[in-house]
Amino acid sequence: MGIPLNPAKPLNVGIIGCGAIIAQYLSNFRRLESINLVAVADLDPARAQAVADSYDGVRALTVDELLAADDVQLVLNLTIPAAHADIALKAIAAGKSVYGEKPLAATTAEALEVLDAAAAAGVVVGCAPDTVLGTGIQTARKAIDDGLIGAPVSATATMATPGHERWHPNPDFYYQPGGGPLLDMGPYYVSALVTLLGPVVSVVGAASHTRSERTIGSGPREGQKVPVDIDSHVTGVLVHQSGALSTLFMSFDAVKTKSPNIEIHGQTGSLIVPDPNYFDGDVQLFALGAEDWETLPVSAGYVDSGRGFGIADLAATPEGQEPRAGGQLAFHALDVMESVLESARSGQAVAIRSTAARPTAVDLQELATTVSA
């Protein structure tokens, strides 16, 4: 059995993977009394040591040393997506709970192996994105739950960019299997749609790509060509269990859009939902018979939240309950995205094999407190 999590005590966390994203987690861990960072590890020992030097009480270890450390209760897995399952399984085998960056794993087959291993070991699995816990998505969810738009009918989710190679110095993985606009940004949008409208039961997808290679636009490799081995534009229709229909538009081929990131339509109103890649933002309502959009007051979610709040939420989740940013939601989102791509290849609708309970709502509250580094 794993080390039991005690909501009354800080959760001891060890991080594997000290790349760029770790800075956001470190900043928020300093504000969260329920998180006690004790160790970090990276394949590059210098990167781990640099993090340890910047954060009091943290020691730099090898990956194997961190996995074996008795004081680490949860492993935060910030490795590349291809390594997510491997690191998670090793942490679970060591009796530790796991929280990973999105996606849960590179494939649903790998993700299922992680969830099954965790269930057998009696440990907890959580996964980004935890943006769904912020005031943006949660205020929109409360508006829906309070009946401000009536019964939800449909939604659109739009992410359009001409490609990450314009700014990312090493964009190769975005254009390799496991990458692409849907698997890269889709977890934010699909997790938000499930939080707002409930689980998905079937999908229809179509996909395309416009170029066989991309040119790196910045950094030491500027001007180098990157081969494109995935579809760089994906469209999908998601049929929710509730009967609502969501349309996904995920593109590395489109230059710009004025469409809202997410728009929800109900029988008596429409909502503009803020970018699910962020934790806050305005929620706007156009009620049937109104003359203009109305910005709703912030009414739900963790105030001033950021990456890592999902771990604090997990730490406070009673034993036996699924965390809001939990493995089941992450698995369902991955299953939906993988099924959209499967439908695009086959030209047929695909039934979703998994499901996930709509996570419980987050009341308006503050988790962050000022604590010493």
N, C-alpha and C positions, 0 to 999 in steps of 0.2 A: 504493500500500500504506500501511497505517497505521503509526504509531509502534510498534515492537515492545515488548512488556511484558517487563521483566527481573525475575524473582523475587528476584534478589540486590540490587536497588536499590529504594528507596522509589518508589511510584507517584505521579506528579504529578497531582492531581485539581483540576478546576474545577467549581464548583457553579452550576447555573442554576436559580433559584427559591429565594427566601429567606423562605418562609412559616414557619408554626409548626413543621413537622416538622424543619426544619434544625437545631434546637437539639439533638436527639438525635444526629444525625450528628456535629455539632461536638464534643460531649462525648466520643464514642467515638474520633473521629479523634485527639484529644489523647492517647489511650492506645495508639495503634497506630503502631509504628515504620515499618510498611510503607506508610503513607499520608502523603503530603505535600500538604496543601491549599495551593494557590498563588493561587487567584482565585475570586471569586464574582460573580454577576450577577443582576439582577432587573429587571423592567419598572419597578419603583419604585426609582430610584437611591439613595434615602435608606435603604431596607432593606438594600441591598447594602453600602452604606458602613457601616452600623451593625454588620454582621457582620464586615467587614474590620477595623473599629476594635477588635473584641473578640478578634481572633485574630492573633497576631504573624506577620508575613511574608505576609499575605494582602492582595491588592489588589482593590478594587472596580472592575469593568469593565462596559461595556455587553454585551449578549448577543453582538453581532457581534464585539466585541473579544475576548471570552473564546474564542469559536469559532476565532478567527484566532491566538490566542496560541500561540507555538511551544513553550512549556514545559508546556502542558496535554496530558497523554497520555490522560486519561479524563474524560468529562463525566458528572457525577452530575446526573441530570435530576429535579428536585423540583418541576416545574411541575404544573398541574392535569391530570387524565387526558386531557382533550380536546386538550392540546398535547403529549402525550408523543411521538407519532409525528413531529410536525413538528420538534421540537427534536432528537430522536434522528437523524433523517435529515440534518439540517443538520450535526450533530456528525460523523456518519459521512462526509459529503461533505468535511469538513475533515480527514479522516484520523484521527479520534479514536475510541477505544473508548467505549462508553456503558454506564452502569448507571442504571436508572430505578427510581423508586418504582412500586409496582403500581398499575394493571395495565400490562403491556408497552405497550399501546396501547388506544384506545377500542374497536376492533373487530379481529377476526382478520385481516381484509383489510389494515388498516393495519399490524398487527404483522408480517405476512408480508413486507410491503414493507421494513420495518426489517431483518428477518433476512436477506433477499436482498441488500439494499444492504451490510450488514456483511460478508457472505460475499464479495461482489465486491470490497470494499475491503480485505479482510484484517484487519479489526478485530474486537474481542470485544464481545459483548453480554451484560450481566448484568442481573438484575432482582430487586427485592424480591418477596415477603418472604424475608429471610434468617433469620427466626425458626426455620426448619427446621434451621438449623445449630447451634442452642443445645442445652443439655443435656437439655431436656425432650423434644423430638421425637426426638433422637438416642438417648437412653437407651431410649425406647420402641421405636425401630427395632432396637436391639441385642437387646432382649428377644425381639422377633419373630425376628430372624436367628439367635439362639441356641436357638430352638425352645421357648421357655418357654410358649407357648400352642398349640403344634402348628401344623398348617396353618391359616392364616387363613381364616375363613369369611365374616365380615361386619364392617361398621363402621357407627357412627352419628356424625354430626357436627351439632352443634346450636349455633345462635347466635340468641338471642331477646332483643329489646329493644323497648319501645314506641315507639322512634323517636329519631333524633339531634336532632330539632328541640327537644327538651326542654333540651338543654345547648349546642348549637352556635348561635352568633349569626347565621350565614348558611348555613342548611342546604339552600338551594334545590337545589343540584346532586345531593343524595342522592335527590331525587324527580323528576329529569329523566332522559331517555334516557341510558344510560351509567351511571346510578346504581342505587339499589335495594340491598337487603340482600345479594343474591348477588354482584353485581359489586363492592360495597364491601368486604365481609368474606370473600367466598368465596375470594379468592386465598390467604389464610392456610390455610383448611381444605382446599382442593383440593390445594395444594402439599404440605401435610402428608400427606394421604391417598396421594398418588402416591409420596412419599418412603417411606411406611410399607408400602404395598401394591402399588406399581408402577402403570404407565400404565392409562388407561381406554380401553375399546374401544367402548362404547355407553352411552347414557343415556336415561332416561324422566323427564319433568318435568311439574309442574303448578304453577300460580301463581294468585294472587288479590290483590285489594286491598280494604280495608275503608272507606277514606275518600277523598274527592276533593280534600281540602285538609288541611294541617297548620298548627298555630299555633305560632309561635316562642315559646319559653319563657324566653329570657334575652337580655341584650345590648340595644343601642340600638333594635333592631327588635322587641322583645318585644311580643307581641300581634298582630303582622302575620300574615296568612295566606299559606301557600305552596301552590301547586297541586301535586297528585300526578299525574304523568304516566307512572308506571311501576307494575308490580306490587310490592307491599310485603311479600308473603309468597311464598316459593318453596320447593318441595319437589322433590327429585330423587333418583333411584336411579342410581348409577354402577356399571357392570359393568366390573370390572378384568380385564386380560388374564390374571391369575392365576386368575380365576373367583370371587374374592371380590366381594361386593356391599356398596356403601356407600350409606347413606341420608343425604341432606342435608336439614336443616331450618333455613332462613335467613329470619328474620322481623323486620320493623319493626312488627309488629302485636301480638306477644305481650308480656305484661307481665313475666313472669319464668319461669325454669325451674330445676329441680333436676337436670336431666340433665347428665352430664359433657359438656364441650366435644367431646371425641372419645372413643369407646369402641370397642375392637377385640375381636372374639370369634374364638377359634380352637377347634380340636377338643378341646384339653386345658386351656384357660384363657382368661381375659378380662383385658384391660388397660384401665385408665383413663389416658388421655393428657392432659397439661395443656393449657391454652388455647394454641392455635397463634399467637395474637396476641402472645405473650410468648416469651422465649427459654429460660426455665427452668420449674420446677414439678415437683411429685411425680408419679412414674409408679407406679401401683398395679396389682398382679397378684392375681387370684384363680385359683389353680390348681385343676384338677379334684381333688376330694377334700379340699381345704383347708377350714378352718372360718371364715376371715375374709380380708379383703383384706390384702395385704402391700405396704408401700412399698419399692420397689426402690432400691438405692443408685445414685447418679449414676455412670454408667459410660461415657458417650460424649458427644461434642459439645464445642463451645468454651465454656469456663468463663467466667462473668461477661461474656457477650457482649451485644451490643446492635446497633441499626441501624448499618450500615456495616461489620460484620464480613463480610458477603457480598462487599464490595469487596476487603477484605484477602485473603479466600479466593480471589477471582478473580485478584488480583495474584500469588498463589503457585501458581496453576494452570499446569502446564507448557504450552508452546506447542503448539497443535493439539488440546488436550483441552477439553472443554466444562466450564465452571465449574459448581460444585454449584448455585449460585443463578444459573443461566444463562438465556439467551434461549429455549432449547428447552423447558425446564420451564415458564417463564412463558407461552410460547405455548400449550403443551398445556393448562395450567390455564385460560387464557382461552378456548380452543376448547371445553373441557368445559363451562364456565359458559355460553358463548354457545349451545351445543347444548342445554343444559337449558332455556334460555328458548325456543329454537326448538321443542323438543318440547312445551313448555307451550302454545305457540300452535297447533301443528298437531295435538296429541293423539296423536302417533305417536313411536315410538322413533327416535332419531337415532344413526347410526354416527359415531364420532369419526374425523375424517380424519387427525389428527396423532398422533404418539406422542412419548414422551420416555423415554430410558433412566432407570431408577431411579438417582438420584445416588449416588455412592460414599459410604459411611459416613464420619463424622467421628470419629476416635479422640478419647478424652478428652484435652484439652490446653488450654493457656492461650495466647492470642494477645496479650492486652493487656500492655503494659509502661508504666511511667511515663515520659513524655517531656514536655519543656517545651512550653508553649503558644506 
